[in-house]
Amino acid sequence: MTTYQERSNPSTLFPVNAGFEGALSEKYEIRIGRIERLGIHLFNVANCLVSFGNLSARFDRGENSVVGLEALFCDSQSFPAEIKVVCDTGLDAELAAHKLVVGDPNIRFYATHPIMDSARNIVGSLNLIDYQARKFSDEHRLLLADLAVMVERELILSSMQKMQLELIKQNRNLKRESLIDPILGTWNKTAIIRSLRIEMDRCIKAEKPMSLLFASLDQIGAIRDAHGIAASDMVLVKIVSRLRSCIRPFDALGRFGSDIFLMVLPGASNLVATAVAERIRLAVMSHPDTIDERSVELTISAGIISTDTFPDIEPEVLITHAEKALLSAKNAGNNRVVQAVPEVPEQPDIII
C-alpha cells in the first residue's frame, strides 16, 4: 500500500512491476541450486556442484562436513578444457593419491565439464561426485554437456537481468528527475498538478476535504533585479525549507510558476488551510535574509481554496480560484492570506 509520504516526496522512486522485479532479483545461487539438484537425480550421484572457483566458501559448513569436503575436492581441480570423466579415482594416475580419495570421504567417481561465458572463456566447471566407481556412457556425457549449457544460459540470463535492473533504475531516476525542479528540489509544475489530481480523487472517494495553497514571496522580483537570478534562487531555496517546515510530510509542494508555489493539502479543511497559510506567513516574516551582507525583510502572500467551500469542482477551476486569491493578496498590499470564496455579486475575497 502506498503511503502519503511515498506519494508526495520527490525523492521517492517510482514503482515497477513487483513480480517482474522479484524474479530479476532472485539470487543466482538459488537458480544454480536447481540445476545441481537436477544433476543429482539425473545421474543418481552423491552430489552435483557448479564451481566458479573457491567453491568451499559458498557452503561455509567447515572442512569436516561432507559437502565441505566435496567442495574442497572440486577446488583442488583446475577448470577442465573439455569434459573429463574418472570412472574410478582409485585407478587414476592423478587422483589415486588425493587425500580425499585415499581418506574420508573416499571419493571414487568424478566427472567434470567446463562452463563458458558468452565470449567462450572457461569460467567454471560442472562437477559430479560419487562414492563408488561407476560407468559413464556416451549418453551420460551428452546429458552432462546439456546440463553445462543450462548453467551457461543462467550466466547469460544473470548478466541480462543485471543490465535490465540497471535500465529500470536509470528509467526511474530519469522519470523522477523529469518531475523535480532542478534548483529547488520540489515537484515541478507537471508533477504538482499530477499530485493534485491524484489527491483530489482520493479525497473525493474518502469523502474528505482537500485544500490548495498558492504562495509567492513578495520581494522576489526586487531581489532578482537588484542582486541577480542566482541570489534570488538562493532565497527561494531557503523559502522552500520554511514552507516544508510548515506543512505535513505527506503534503505536496511544487513550483507552479517561476515565483509561485503550490501546496496540495489532502484532508485539510478551509480552516486548516488558513491556519497553515498563516503559519507560513509568520515563518517567512520572522526570518529576514542576508544578501550581499545586507539584511532583507521578507514577506509572503498566499491564496487558499478548499473543496469544502468549493465542492464538485474540477482541479483546473480550483487552481484558477486559488491564483485569483493570491492576486487579491498581492493587490491588497502583500503579506496577506486571502481565502477564495464562491462568487457572489459585489462580494470581495476574504482578506486575513
Helices and strands as residue ranges (DSSP letters): H 4-8, H 18-24, H 28-43, E 47-51, H 56-59, H 66-75, E 84-86, G 89-91, H 99-102, E 109-116, E 122-130, H 138-178, H 189-206, E 210-217, H 220-227, H 229-246, E 252-255, E 260-266, H 270-285, E 289-291, E 294-296, E 300-306, H 315-331, E 337-339, E 350-351
